[in-house]
């Protein structure tokens, strides 16, 4: 079974209110069509065909637009948070019956121009149980939150609440991870954030880092939307 991909698209996207009060972030119009359409075509170009959308807020709108994924040449399934918000980790845990033994995970507001199959092969060959892609950000596109040295993720602190200011936080979590399903299944909480899981794996030295060189694009902020729209318009025009 080829590796499936989970897309985390259940958040409230409060930073983008009032736009996201009536539509989910995945359906914000970018370069003339809902953002998720750009994402799904990107996955198809990378030969990923089994997609699970982990949905929460206004999820029915996403399902109405994407359907079973056939119009994108994909097989798309859905896992819904239900009445209680589960967090990104909890949403993954609920979706496990639909996912492969090792699976990729991305955020629903990210557009990542990387070779997904190359990273999947690196993960398989490494014998790791968790992989995080990292990018040398130096605080340029967002706050750097990773110390990465000689191919190893030394520290990861998404909130940086306890960060030692003397450490060289130059890298950032790029947004694509690969996870072993058993590790998620054995996590003790039903509702948790994926970043807590990653941090635990880093602290236990059970995670591989894969460095990428191309910047990421995202629609989680107004500035991000502007930059992503410019990028996708240019790409669609072959510039």
Buried (B, 14 or more C-beta within 10 A) or exposed (E): EEBBBBBBBBBBBEEBEEEBEEBBBBBBEBBEBBBBBBBBBBBBEBEBBBBBBBBBBBBEBBBEBBEEBEEBEBEBBBBBBEEEBBBBBBBBBBBBEBBBEBBBBBBBBBBBBBEBEEBBEBBEEEEBBBBBBBBBBEEEBBEBBBBBEEEEBBBBBBEBEEEEEEEEBBBBBBBBBBBBBEBBEEBEEEBBBBBBBBBBBBEEEEBBBBEBEEBBBBBBBEEBBEBBBEBBEEEEEEE
